[in-house]
Amino acid sequence: MVEMARSHYIGKLHRFQPCEPFIAMSTISQYTESHAARFDEELCEFLRIPSVSADPARRPDMHRAADWVADQFPTSALPPK
């Protein structure tokens, strides 16, 4: 019984076709590795903004952090709100 279920499941895997466009994981890994220094710099830039606070005086910093995040996605299909 288990073997029948396994062969049925494996048969479904063979018919799986990835959605287009398909990007190989090796391509994604290469991209992230080659841009790691920039990603680190950008993350540190963001983390320097004191954006988590219950102090109302920090409100401008919280808005600056939100603007920074929105500016990272200028070509995104999802408009910032």
Summary of the structure (lengths in Angstrom):
residues: 81
radius of gyration: 22.1
end to end distance: 53.6
largest distance: 66.5
contacts: 129
relative contact order: 0.07
helix: 64%
strand: 0%
